[in-house]
Amino acid sequence: MSDIQDLIDALVKFRDERDWAQFHDSKNLATAIGIEAAELNELFLWKTIRESEGVDRERIKEELADVIAYALMLAHKHGIDVKEAVLEKIAKNAAKYPVEKAKGTAAKYTDL
């Protein structure tokens, strides 16, 4: 079994022990991802780049775990293989951002 599936299984067990599946519809899971991502962003709000690199690692870890957990639960709900989805996205991005055009630039693929 994969590490990702182990995480999903642990999350489902946690959720089911509390009878929370009733709240885990697609809309609420997607909304929770956005809210938790905003909480992660808040850690960096109004900080300089230098200050942002000094944000407490434990706080980053906690908020990032929330984002990942809800993302895994949404993927699980829709039968999406997370590893496959990420690898497919990397391949799509590789086509949009070929190394010879994208290396060292943050330009969007339409501007390369």
N, CA, C and O of each residue as an XYZ file, in Angstrom:
448
protein
N       0.847     -1.189      0.000
C       0.000      0.000      0.000
C       0.886      1.243      0.000
O       1.958      1.244      0.605
N       0.445      2.286     -0.669
C       1.249      3.502     -0.788
C       1.106      4.380      0.448
O       0.146      4.260      1.210
N       2.072      5.257      0.627
C       2.000      6.227      1.721
C       0.769      7.113      1.578
O       0.134      7.459      2.573
N       0.430      7.480      0.348
C      -0.745      8.317      0.120
C      -2.007      7.579      0.544
O      -2.873      8.154      1.203
N      -2.114      6.317      0.172
C      -3.295      5.551      0.560
C      -3.355      5.371      2.069
O      -4.440      5.380      2.651
N      -2.199      5.209      2.710
C      -2.163      5.116      4.175
C      -2.730      6.388      4.802
O      -3.483      6.322      5.774
N      -2.369      7.543      4.248
C      -2.893      8.816      4.749
C      -4.405      8.904      4.558
O      -5.134      9.301      5.467
N      -4.864      8.530      3.371
C      -6.301      8.564      3.093
C      -7.044      7.635      4.047
O      -8.081      8.005      4.597
N      -6.518      6.438      4.240
C      -7.164      5.484      5.148
C      -7.248      6.046      6.570
O      -8.273      5.895      7.235
N      -6.186      6.688      7.032
C      -6.182      7.280      8.377
C      -7.196      8.418      8.471
O      -7.893      8.547      9.477
N      -7.281      9.246      7.422
C      -8.249     10.335      7.408
C      -9.686      9.820      7.387
O     -10.545     10.344      8.097
N      -9.947      8.804      6.582
C     -11.290      8.225      6.506
C     -11.677      7.618      7.859
O     -12.806      7.788      8.319
N     -10.757      6.927      8.479
C     -11.015      6.330      9.801
C     -11.346      7.434     10.809
O     -12.327      7.328     11.545
N     -10.538      8.482     10.843
C     -10.764      9.617     11.742
C     -12.149     10.220     11.488
O     -12.920     10.454     12.418
N     -12.448     10.465     10.204
C     -13.736     11.044      9.824
C     -14.899     10.143     10.224
O     -15.882     10.600     10.809
N     -14.776      8.862      9.901
C     -15.882      7.944     10.148
C     -16.138      7.710     11.633
O     -17.283      7.516     12.042
N     -15.085      7.727     12.438
C     -15.264      7.574     13.887
C     -16.104      8.717     14.464
O     -16.735      8.559     15.509
N     -16.112      9.849     13.791
C     -16.837     11.024     14.271
C     -18.137     11.276     13.505
O     -18.839     12.253     13.766
N     -18.450     10.391     12.560
C     -19.643     10.536     11.730
C     -19.647     11.878     10.991
O     -20.664     12.570     10.943
N     -18.507     12.227     10.423
C     -18.377     13.485      9.717
C     -18.509     13.344      8.207
O     -18.452     14.348      7.498
N     -18.682     12.135      7.695
C     -18.810     11.960      6.241
C     -19.978     12.782      5.701
O     -19.946     13.250      4.563
N     -21.000     12.949      6.524
C     -22.174     13.722      6.120
C     -21.839     15.175      5.774
O     -22.588     15.835      5.053
N     -20.725     15.661      6.284
C     -20.317     17.048      6.019
C     -19.291     17.149      4.897
O     -18.955     18.247      4.454
N     -18.796     16.003      4.439
C     -17.694     15.988      3.473
C     -18.177     15.855      2.030
O     -17.714     14.990      1.286
N     -19.108     16.720      1.649
C     -19.508     16.783      0.246
C     -18.434     17.568     -0.508
O     -17.584     18.219      0.101
N     -18.482     17.501     -1.815
C     -17.453     18.140     -2.639
C     -17.329     19.634     -2.387
O     -16.220     20.160     -2.288
N     -18.456     20.317     -2.283
C     -18.428     21.761     -2.058
C     -17.725     22.100     -0.755
O     -16.872     22.987     -0.720
N     -18.073     21.407      0.303
C     -17.476     21.717      1.603
C     -16.003     21.327      1.672
O     -15.208     22.029      2.296
N     -15.634     20.227      1.045
C     -14.214     19.856      1.027
C     -13.401     20.880      0.241
O     -12.322     21.286      0.674
N     -13.922     21.298     -0.919
C     -13.214     22.307     -1.718
C     -13.135     23.637     -0.962
O     -12.106     24.311     -0.993
N     -14.209     24.004     -0.295
C     -14.212     25.233      0.494
C     -13.212     25.139      1.640
O     -12.505     26.103      1.932
N     -13.154     23.991      2.283
C     -12.204     23.795      3.387
C     -10.767     23.923      2.900
O      -9.918     24.471      3.603
N     -10.491     23.420      1.699
C      -9.142     23.574      1.137
C      -8.809     25.060      1.008
O      -7.723     25.494      1.392
N      -9.738     25.828      0.473
C      -9.518     27.259      0.304
C      -9.328     27.985      1.626
O      -8.464     28.854      1.743
N     -10.120     27.636      2.609
C     -10.014     28.270      3.926
C      -8.678     27.934      4.574
O      -8.002     28.810      5.113
N      -8.307     26.666      4.519
C      -7.032     26.262      5.121
C      -5.850     26.866      4.356
O      -4.838     27.216      4.962
N      -5.972     26.990      3.035
C      -4.918     27.641      2.251
C      -4.804     29.108      2.655
O      -3.702     29.655      2.711
N      -5.938     29.743      2.935
C      -5.913     31.135      3.391
C      -5.233     31.240      4.752
O      -4.498     32.196      5.001
N      -5.466     30.276      5.631
C      -4.799     30.276      6.935
C      -3.293     30.093      6.762
O      -2.507     30.690      7.497
N      -2.894     29.282      5.808
C      -1.471     29.126      5.495
C      -0.912     30.454      4.976
O       0.150     30.898      5.413
N      -1.624     31.079      4.052
C      -1.196     32.372      3.514
C      -1.089     33.439      4.598
O      -0.208     34.298      4.553
N      -1.989     33.376      5.564
C      -1.996     34.373      6.633
C      -0.685     34.378      7.421
O      -0.280     35.415      7.947
N      -0.032     33.236      7.502
C       1.251     33.168      8.205
C       2.302     34.072      7.565
O       3.239     34.516      8.228
N       2.138     34.340      6.275
C       3.115     35.113      5.515
C       2.662     36.547      5.230
O       3.425     37.357      4.701
N       1.421     36.847      5.584
C       0.832     38.142      5.267
C       1.624     39.291      5.887
O       1.971     39.256      7.067
N       1.897     40.291      5.086
C       2.566     41.533      5.469
C       4.022     41.342      5.876
O       4.612     42.234      6.485
N       4.597     40.215      5.555
C       6.004     39.973      5.854
C       6.839     40.213      4.602
O       6.374     40.024      3.478
N       8.071     40.628      4.819
C       8.989     40.736      3.699
C       9.377     39.316      3.285
O       9.070     38.353      3.987
N      10.046     39.196      2.151
C      10.509     37.877      1.717
C      11.416     37.283      2.786
O      11.300     36.102      3.113
N      12.307     38.083      3.325
C      13.220     37.601      4.372
C      12.437     37.136      5.609
O      12.706     36.062      6.148
N      11.483     37.936      6.048
C      10.670     37.563      7.220
C       9.855     36.306      6.953
O       9.678     35.468      7.838
N       9.361     36.182      5.725
C       8.522     35.016      5.403
C       9.315     33.715      5.498
O       8.747     32.661      5.785
N      10.614     33.785      5.260
C      11.440     32.584      5.371
C      11.664     32.181      6.826
O      12.129     31.076      7.105
N      11.331     33.079      7.749
C      11.497     32.782      9.166
C      10.205     32.413      9.882
O      10.190     32.289     11.107
N       9.125     32.238      9.134
C       7.852     31.853      9.762
C       8.028     30.509     10.457
O       8.713     29.617      9.957
N       7.402     30.387     11.603
C       7.519     29.182     12.419
C       7.161     27.925     11.622
O       6.050     27.789     11.110
N       8.115     27.025     11.533
C       7.961     25.785     10.752
C       6.777     24.954     11.237
O       6.066     24.372     10.418
N       6.551     24.887     12.532
C       5.443     24.087     13.074
C       4.099     24.644     12.638
O       3.173     23.883     12.359
N       3.984     25.954     12.577
C       2.727     26.562     12.124
C       2.503     26.293     10.647
O       1.382     26.011     10.225
N       3.579     26.381      9.854
C       3.476     26.045      8.431
C       3.053     24.595      8.283
O       2.147     24.282      7.511
N       3.699     23.720      9.015
C       3.407     22.283      8.941
C       1.944     21.993      9.274
O       1.295     21.195      8.599
N       1.436     22.638     10.303
C       0.056     22.406     10.727
C      -0.946     22.857      9.668
O      -1.876     22.120      9.341
N      -0.762     24.054      9.133
C      -1.692     24.559      8.124
C      -1.563     23.789      6.814
O      -2.563     23.504      6.155
N      -0.346     23.456      6.444
C      -0.129     22.674      5.226
C      -0.768     21.293      5.352
O      -1.334     20.779      4.387
N      -0.680     20.691      6.539
C      -1.318     19.391      6.771
C      -2.829     19.474      6.577
O      -3.439     18.554      6.032
N      -3.428     20.570      7.019
C      -4.874     20.744      6.823
C      -5.220     20.824      5.342
O      -6.177     20.192      4.894
N      -4.454     21.593      4.582
C      -4.694     21.718      3.138
C      -4.578     20.346      2.474
O      -5.441     19.946      1.693
N      -3.513     19.643      2.794
C      -3.276     18.328      2.184
C      -4.367     17.343      2.578
O      -4.843     16.576      1.742
N      -4.764     17.360      3.841
C      -5.789     16.424      4.316
C      -7.103     16.615      3.561
O      -7.700     15.646      3.091
N      -7.550     17.860      3.446
C      -8.804     18.101      2.723
C      -8.659     17.781      1.235
O      -9.602     17.288      0.616
N      -7.508     18.051      0.665
C      -7.287     17.714     -0.747
C      -7.338     16.202     -0.946
O      -7.920     15.719     -1.917
N      -6.733     15.461     -0.030
C      -6.782     13.996     -0.126
C      -8.203     13.482      0.024
O      -8.598     12.542     -0.666
N      -8.972     14.082      0.914
C     -10.357     13.639      1.102
C     -11.205     13.946     -0.136
O     -12.084     13.158     -0.488
N     -10.956     15.072     -0.795
C     -11.693     15.401     -2.020
C     -11.302     14.437     -3.138
O     -12.157     13.973     -3.893
N     -10.023     14.143     -3.239
C      -9.568     13.177     -4.246
C     -10.192     11.808     -3.981
O     -10.642     11.136     -4.909
N     -10.217     11.404     -2.727
C     -10.811     10.113     -2.342
C     -12.295     10.076     -2.728
O     -12.775      9.083     -3.275
N     -13.001     11.144     -2.445
C     -14.437     11.208     -2.741
C     -14.707     10.996     -4.225
O     -15.721     10.409     -4.602
N     -13.794     11.476     -5.063
C     -13.996     11.389     -6.512
C     -13.183     10.275     -7.167
O     -13.111     10.198     -8.394
N     -12.573      9.415     -6.355
C     -11.833      8.280     -6.901
C     -10.617      8.689     -7.717
O     -10.238      8.006     -8.668
N     -10.011      9.803     -7.342
C      -8.835     10.296     -8.061
C      -7.578      9.729     -7.419
O      -7.368      9.858     -6.213
N      -6.755      9.108     -8.233
C      -5.457      8.609     -7.780
C      -4.525      9.823     -7.713
O      -4.147     10.380     -8.743
N      -4.162     10.224     -6.502
C      -3.393     11.454     -6.299
C      -2.035     11.386     -6.989
O      -1.627     12.344     -7.646
N      -1.340     10.281     -6.850
C      -0.027     10.143     -7.475
C      -0.147     10.291     -8.992
O       0.621     11.020     -9.621
N      -1.116      9.591     -9.562
C      -1.342      9.657    -11.006
C      -1.702     11.076    -11.437
O      -1.196     11.566    -12.446
N      -2.574     11.736    -10.678
C      -3.004     13.087    -11.023
C      -1.827     14.059    -11.011
O      -1.704     14.894    -11.907
N      -0.971     13.956    -10.011
C       0.173     14.867     -9.915
C       1.167     14.592    -11.041
O       1.692     15.522    -11.653
N       1.420     13.331    -11.307
C       2.346     12.993    -12.393
C       1.806     13.453    -13.746
O       2.568     13.934    -14.584
N       0.496     13.310    -13.966
C      -0.116     13.801    -15.206
C       0.022     15.316    -15.310
O       0.289     15.842    -16.390
N      -0.157     16.020    -14.194
C      -0.051     17.481    -14.203
C       1.388     17.916    -14.474
O       1.618     18.891    -15.189
N       2.346     17.201    -13.912
C       3.755     17.509    -14.194
C       4.025     17.362    -15.690
O       4.695     18.203    -16.289
N       3.498     16.286    -16.292
C       3.703     16.071    -17.730
C       3.060     17.191    -18.555
O       3.654     17.665    -19.523
N       1.852     17.613    -18.177
C       1.191     18.715    -18.888
C       1.993     20.004    -18.751
O       2.167     20.744    -19.719
N       2.481     20.267    -17.534
C       3.267     21.482    -17.315
C       4.601     21.432    -18.048
O       5.101     22.459    -18.507
N       5.172     20.244    -18.158
C       6.433     20.103    -18.898
C       6.234     20.481    -20.360
O       7.119     21.072    -20.980
N       5.072     20.139    -20.910
C       4.776     20.493    -22.300
C       4.541     22.002    -22.446
O       4.939     22.603    -23.444
N       3.890     22.610    -21.441
C       3.613     24.040    -21.498
C       4.844     24.880    -21.173
O       4.976     26.012    -21.639
N       5.738     24.318    -20.376
C       6.928     25.041    -19.931
C       8.191     24.261    -20.282
O       8.858     23.737    -19.389
N       8.532     24.174    -21.577
C       9.750     23.446    -21.944
C      10.974     24.121    -21.324
O      11.044     25.348    -21.239
N      11.923     23.314    -20.900
C      13.109     23.809    -20.206
C      13.789     24.930    -20.985
O      14.168     25.950    -20.409
N      13.943     24.743    -22.292
C      14.678     25.734    -23.089
C      13.993     27.104    -23.112
O      14.648     28.110    -23.384
N      12.687     27.160    -22.833
C      11.981     28.437    -22.810
C      11.721     28.929    -21.386
O      11.690     30.136    -21.147
N      11.536     28.019    -20.454
C      11.064     28.398    -19.125
C      12.153     28.482    -18.058
O      11.923     29.041    -16.986
N      13.300     27.950    -18.331
C      14.347     27.905    -17.308
C      14.719     29.312    -16.842
O      15.101     30.173    -17.634
N      14.593     29.513    -15.537
C      15.009     30.768    -14.928
C      14.022     31.909    -15.029
O      14.334     33.031    -14.631
N      12.831     31.644    -15.556
C      11.832     32.704    -15.675
C      10.523     32.271    -15.014
O      10.176     31.090    -15.002
N       9.815     33.242    -14.472
C       8.512     32.969    -13.861
C       7.370     33.344    -14.796
O       6.216     33.414    -14.374
N       7.689     33.584    -16.064
C       6.662     33.987    -17.027
C       5.646     32.868    -17.247
O       5.989     31.686    -17.221
N       4.408     33.258    -17.459
C       3.361     32.298    -17.771
C       3.642     31.703    -19.150
O       4.235     32.358    -20.007
N       3.209     30.451    -19.359
C       3.504     29.747    -20.610
C       3.041     30.526    -21.840
O       3.651     30.405    -22.902
N       1.993     31.312    -21.722
C       1.523     32.088    -22.872
C       2.457     33.240    -23.215
O       2.354     33.831    -24.290
N       3.370     33.557    -22.299
C       4.318     34.656    -22.528
C       5.733     34.184    -22.829
O       6.645     35.002    -22.954
N       5.924     32.887    -22.944
C       7.266     32.357    -23.213
C       7.622     32.487    -24.689
O       8.714     32.093    -25.098
